Amino acid sequence: MFRKDLKKALRFYYITDENAPGRPPLEQVEIAIRAGATIVQYRHKSFTLEFFDEVAAIRHLCKCNGIPFLVNDHILLAQAVSADGVHLGQTDESPVLARRLLGPDAIVGISVSNLAELARTDLAPCDYIGTGPVFATRTKADAKPVCGLGGLAAVVQAAPLPVVAIGGITPQNAAGCFRNGAAGVAAISHISRAENPLENARQLGSVCQCPPPADLSAPWNDEFGLLHKLLKLVPLEKNVAAFIKIPPGDDASLLNQLKNPVVTTDTHKEGIHFRLDWQTPREVGRKAVTVTLSDLAASYALPIALFVNLTLPAHVSDGTIEALYQGIRTALNHYQCALGGGNISKGCQLSLDLFAVGEGRDDIFPLRSAARPGYGLYATGPLGLARAGLDALTRKDDSAQDLISRFKLPRARFDAARVLAEHQVPCVIDISDGLAGDAGHIAAASGLSIEFDLSLCLKDPALEAYCAGRNITPEEMILSGGEDYELLFSCPPETFNRIQKFLPAASQVGRCLPFAGKHLLNVPPGIASFQHGRR
């Protein structure tokens, strides 16, 4: 989560109250989200495992509605329910331990009640500070002395992190907290113990300038209804209808006869291939289709039909799945490919398994093993952009939006494939594992050595600007970066000279030599092939 996104999420902070009479925490959270709450913390000072299902249900509700969910005190509980983070007090476990166990992307908050505590607190592992009680409160029996707006302002001015005001927060005093620099306000009893909690929550949301959602999203629970809805979302378009004799809806689809069927498959798992705090569901669906079809482009095949198997955890909402399929539809329409069908099953992790069918050419099918000594090694466009975009996301740096877009929304190079096929280029692979990794595949399959020459490679100005000052070289991004989905190809130099007239962004990246004891001759130290499982 980018720092600016975290500050936005902290704006209307709700903390559950295990002692609210007649109003369990799950109901409290539903009320808070309906009123516009932007982050939720589960706090239960006498937590036992009998409340585990309650925590999981709250986490599902938050996840469905795009609300970050934190656990108070219990690092292992946060880990067990896949919470977005944890909030710790001064006497709780160390934030360093929380960061180590929950990972670099978890949100870690720490309570600081005054400047003295701030001075002795290690903030390096933390993302935000909770300061209070700012006003008198009866919610927490062991609350520290009230610090007032002056104490809040002092911490805000001295702290390098966003500060959330907590303790006795109401719509009447919340504005004063914001005027004194608070990034957000945390409410408990003003909502949980109110006669009309939704009205109180809405008043506070209004002061926080957090509009309520149009509706509350709930976890999906109807497989057959969802399948029917998704098929309606991706109707069979006229321009691809000729490929499908019997469209999806029966046990199987019937395709028209293909002379040279080409089949490929790909997998996209949350946390490995995509993250919903980096990409929208629509972007995920669009990219999943694009990178699957890219294998067909690298095979000189036209896309015919795509099949999608979804694995859905309990916390995913119908709305999220529909947005995913809207992205799938966008990509299918762009590449003139039909949805052939699919399946839905429950699982612990959101994932898409995709299978694509294409029609290959009569005259040529490119192979990794078709490179020869004396051939050059070429790419259809600039490389390293997607890797730089991923680097920016990892650094929580939102200044490189063009590069981030290249990571989120690649394109399958069917246009370039058509040019290469017309020039009978025998060796092609799409660049998903980085230049070093995919060149290594060609060299190993062809039984030769490849020598890189990036002085000839087209370098995008946005990549060079990003690398400057970040202790990264463009060459590092180009060699180790993945997911550019440009085409890497090998052919005689004279063939490339003819191709470049049609693909002006194509450039040479190396040359093929007789095998010299290893397949890649001049890879700099520390460069490794991009691997999705190692992200």
N, C-alpha and C positions, 0 to 999 in steps of 0.2 A: 504494500500500500504506500503510495507516494505520501510525503509529509503533508502536503496540502490536503490530500484525501483524508488523512488521519485527523487533521484539525477539523475538517467538516464532520467527520464521524463522531467526534467528541462533543459536538454542539449540544445535543439533548441526550444526556446519559441517564439511563434508568438502572437502578440497583434493586434487586428483588428483596423482599421483606418476608422472612420465614415466619414471623410472628403476627402478621396481619390477620385479624380475626375474620374467618369465613371467606377469605380471598387467597387461594393458593398461588404460588409464584407463577405458574403457567398462565393463569387468568390475568395476573398483573402485567405480565409481559405482553400479552395480546392487547390489553388496553393501551399500554404505552406505545406499542408499534402503531396501533390505529390512530394515535394522537400525533405521530410524527417522530417518535424516539429514533435516534440515529445509532445508538450502541446500547448493549444490554450486558449487565454483569450479574451473574448468579452468586448470591452471598448466602451462606447457610453455616453459621458458626458451630452448629452441632451436627454437621453432616455425617450420615452413615450410608452404607450401601443401599439401604432401603429406599433412598431418594434418588438412586442412579437413574431410573427411568424418567423421573421428573426432569432431571438435568438434560437427558437426551431429548426429551420432547421439546424443551425450551430451545435447545440448540437447533433442532429441526425447524422450528417455527422461525427462528432468526435467519437461518440459512435460506429458507424459502423466500424470505422477504429482503434478502441482501443486507441484513443488519449484522455487524460484527458482534460476536458473542464471547464474553470473557468469563472466567471463573475466579472467584475471590479466594486467595490463600492457597488452594489445593492445586499444585502443579501437576501431580499425577492424574487428578481428576480431569483437569483441562486436557491433558494428553489423551486420556482414555476416551473422551467424548469428541475428540478432534475440535476442540474450541479454537477460536481465533487468537486466544491469548489468555493472560492471567493478570490479576491485580494483586499486589503484595503490600503488606504493611511493614512497618519498620522492624517488627519482631518475627516476621514470617521467614520462609526460606529465602535464600539469596536470589536476587534478579539474575546473577551470573548463572546460577544453576537452572533457573527458568529458561534463560536463553539457550543454554546448552541442550536441555531436554526437549524444548518446544521448537527449536530451530530459528534460523535467521529471519524468517518472515512472520513470526508470531508477534503479537502486540503485547508488550510488557509495560505495565503501569506500576508506579510506586507511590505510596502515601508519604507526604512531607507536610508537617503541620506548621513549621516555622523555619526561620533562616538557619538556626543552629542544626536542625535535622538535615536541611538542605546541604550544609557544608560538609557533613560527615557521610552523606549518601553517595555511593558510586552510581552515577547516572549513565555510565557508558552502555550497559545492557538495556537501558530503559527507553521507552518511546514517549511517555507522557508522565505527568505528575498529578496526583490528586491532593488538593490542599484543603484543610478544614479541621474542625468545623468552623465555617465562616460565620454562621449564626447558630443560635442555640438549637439543639435537637434532642429528642427523646428516643430516637430510633436506636442509637447505639449506647448501651449502658456504660461502656468504658471510654466514651468519647473524651478527647483531650480538651483543654481550655479553648474557648472561642477565640479565633484570631481576628475576626472582623474583616471589613473590606481593606483596612490598612495592612493587616498581615497578609491578606491575599495579594495585594498589589506589590508588597515587598518581595514575596516569593516569585511572582510573575516577572518582576524586573531583574531578579538575580538568576533565574533559572534559564537554561538553554533549551528547554523542552516546553511543549504546550502544557498549560495548567488547567485542570478542571476544578471548579469550586464545588465543595460538598459540605453538607450540614445545614439543615434548616432552610433549604432552598424552596422558594415559592415564586409565583409569577410577579409578586410585588417587589421582591428583592433581587431577582435574577438579573434584571437590567443593570443594576449596580455592579454585579460581578463582571458582566461584559465590559462595562465602562472602565473597570480597573484591570482589564487585560486578560481575563479568563477566556480560554478557548471554548469552554463549555461549562455547563452546570449539571450536577448529578442530583437527581430527585429520588426519594424513597417514600417516606410516610405521607407527604403531601398528596401522593397518588394512591399508595397502597391502603391507607387507612381513612380515606375520604368517603363521605356519604355518596358523592357522585364522582368517582375516580376518573371517568372518561372526560368529564367536563374540566376537572382540575388539570388533567394531563394536556388537554387541548389548549387551555389557557397558557400553560407553561410552554407548550410547543409554539404558540403564537409569539411569545416573547423571544424564544430562541430562533424565530424565523425558520422553523422547520415544518413545512406543510405536510399534512397527513397524507398517506397513500390513498389512491382512489379505492382500493380494496385490499383486503388481507389475503395473501397467497397461502394456500395450504398444500401439504405434501400430496403428490399424485397417489391414486389408489385404485384406478380403474384401467387395467391393461387394455381391454378390448375397446372401451370407449376412446382411450387415448390413441390407439392404432387407427381407429376410424377417423379421428380428428386430424391426425398427421397426414393420412392419405389425402384428405381434402385440402390440406395446406399445400401439398405438392401435386397438383393435378397433372395429368399427362398433356403436355403442350403439343400443339399441332405439328411443330417443326421436328418433333422426335417420335410422333405417334407411329410412323412407318416402321420403327425398329421393334415395336412391341405388338405381338398378335393378341395376347391376353394380358391386360394390365394387372397390377397388384390388387389383391382383394380375395383371391382364392388361395389354395394351399401353395401355389407356385405361379410365377409368371411364365408366359410362353413368348420367347423371342423369335423373331424371324431368323431364317437360316443364315449363318455367317460362313463365309468362305474361309477366312483366316482368323478364327476367334483368338483373342488375346485376353488373358485374365490376370488380374493383380489384386492384392489385398493390402490393407494397412490398418493400424490400430492407433487410437488416440485416447489416452487415459488421463484423467484429471490428476494433476500433480506431477505428471511425467511429461506429457506433450502439451498440456495447456493448464492455465490457472484462471479461474473465474474472477479473481481480483485483478487480473491483468487484461483479460479479454472478455467481451460480452458473449453471451451464448450464441448470438447471431454470428459473431466473428469466428467463434469456435467451429460452428457448423460449416461456414463458408470455407475456412481453411482446411478442415478435414476432407472435404470433397476435393478441393484443389490439389492437395498433396497426393491424394490417392490417384487422381487422374493424371498427375504429372508422370507417373510410371508408364502410362499409356503413351504420353507424348514422347517419352524417351524410347519407346518401342515403335514409333512411327504408326501408331494405331489411332483410329478415330474413336472417341468414347461413344458407347451405345447405351449401357444401362449400369446403374449403381444400386447395390443392396446394402442396407444399413442395419446392423444389430446393435441395439442400445442396451446398456446395463445401467440401471437407475437405482441409486440409493434412496432411502426413505425420505431424505430431506429435500429432494428436488421437486419443484412445483410444476404443475401443468404449464404455467406461463413460461418457465425457463425452457422446458422441452419444446414448446411451440416456437419460441425465439430461436432455438437451435435449428429447428427445421426450416424456419424462414431463411436462415443463412444457407442451409443445404439447398433450398430451392433457388436462391440467388446464384449460387455456383453452378448448379445443374443447368439453369437457363443460359448462363453465360457460355458454358462449354457445349450446349446443345446435347445434353445427355438426359436420359429418362431415369426416373426412380423405378427400379424393378420390384422393390419390396423390402421387407426386413422383419425384425422381431424385437420384442421388448422382454427383458427379464430383470428381476431384482438383484441387487448386488451391493457390496460395500462401497464401491467407487464408481463415479460416473465415467463411462467409457463408450466409445463408438468403435465397432469393428466394421470396416467397409470392404466390400468386394465389388470390383469394377470389371465390366466386360467391354472389350473394344474390338474393332475390325481392323486387322492388320493389312499391310500392303502385299501385293503379289510379287513385287520385284525385289524387295529387300526387307530384312529384319535385322536391326543393328545388334551387335554383340559386344560385351566387354572384352572378349578375347580377340577382337579383330584389329587391334592396334599393331603397328609394325615399326621396327627400327627405321629411323628416317622420317617418320611422321611427326607432325607437330601436335601439341596438346592445346586445345582452345576452349574458351567459354563463350556462351552466347550473349553474356552481359556482365556488368560489374558484380563482384563478389564481396562477401563480408558484411553486407548491409544488414541482413537479418541478424547476424551474430552481434553486431553492434547494437541493434535494437534490443536484443535479449539482454545484453550487458547493461543497457540503460535501465531496463525494467528491474534487473537484479540490484542495481545501485539505487533504485527508487529515484531516478533522474528523469524528469519529464521534459527536459529541454530538447530532446532529440526526437520529436514526434514523427518526422519523416522516416527515420530509421526504425522506430517502433512500429510504424505502419508496415514497413517491409517485412518485419517479423510476423505481425498479426495477419497480414493479408497478402501472401505471395501469389504468384500467378503461374499457371502451368503453360509452358512454352510450346503450345501446338503450332503457333505461327513459325517459330524457329525450326521446329521439327519438320515442317513441310519443306522448308528451304534445304535442310540437310538431306532429307530423303531424295529430293529432286537432283541433288548433286552426288547421290549414292555414297554418302559418308557411312562407312561400315561400323564405326565404333562410337557409341553414345551411352551416357549415363546421366541421370538427373542429379544435381548436387544437393543432396539432403544431409550428408555427413561431413561437409566441409571439403575444400579442395584437396587437402592432403589425404583424407580418408577415401574419397571417391577416386582420386588418381591412383591410390594404392590398389583399389579393386581392379582397375583397368590393367595396371602393371602386373599384378599377380595372375590375372586371367590370361593375359597375353604373353606371359613369360619374358618380360623385358624390364628394363629400368627406365625410370622417368626422372629427368632433371628439370627442376622448376626454374623459370626465369620471370620473376614478377616485375622486372623493369619494363617488360613489354605489356604487362597487364593493365587494362583500363581501370583506374582507381577513381571512385566516385568522390567528388569534392565534399559531400556531406560526411562520408566515412573519414576522410583525412581530417576534417575539422573536428569531428568527435574524438578521434584518437589523440589529437594534439592536447597536451596538458593532462592526460589521464594515464600516463605511463603505459600506453598501449601503442603498438605500431599497426598500421593498416595491413601489413603483411601477416601479422598474427591473426587478425580477424579473418583475412582471406583464406589462410591455410587451415585454420582450426574451426572456423565458423561453419555452421550448418544451416539448412532450411532456406537457402537462396532459391533453390529449384530452377536455376538456370541449367542449361544443358552443357555438359562437359563432353567434348568430342575429339577424336583423333583422325587425322587424314593427312595426305600429302600437302605440303605447303602451297603448291600451285592450286590445289582444290580450294584451300582456304582463301586464297586471293580472289577467287571467283565468288565465293560465298560472302565475303565481307562487303561486296557491293550491295547485297540484299539485307545483310545484318551488320550495319555500321557500328553497333555497340559491341560486336564480338571482338575478342582480342586473344592473342597467344599468351599462355601461362606456362608453357614448358615444351619439352621435346622428348621424343621416345628414342631410347638408345638400346643397343644390345645388352643383355643381362650382365651386370657387373658385380654380382654378389649380393646385392640387395635391391629391392624394387624401387625405393625412393632414395635418391642419392644425396640431396642437399637440403633436407628438412632441418630447420633450426632447432636447437635443443628446447625441450619443453612443449613443442607442438604436438598435439594429439588429436586424433579424429574426434569429431563431435559425436557424442552418443547420448540419446534421449534418456536412457536410464541413469545417466550420471549428471543430469542437469541440477 
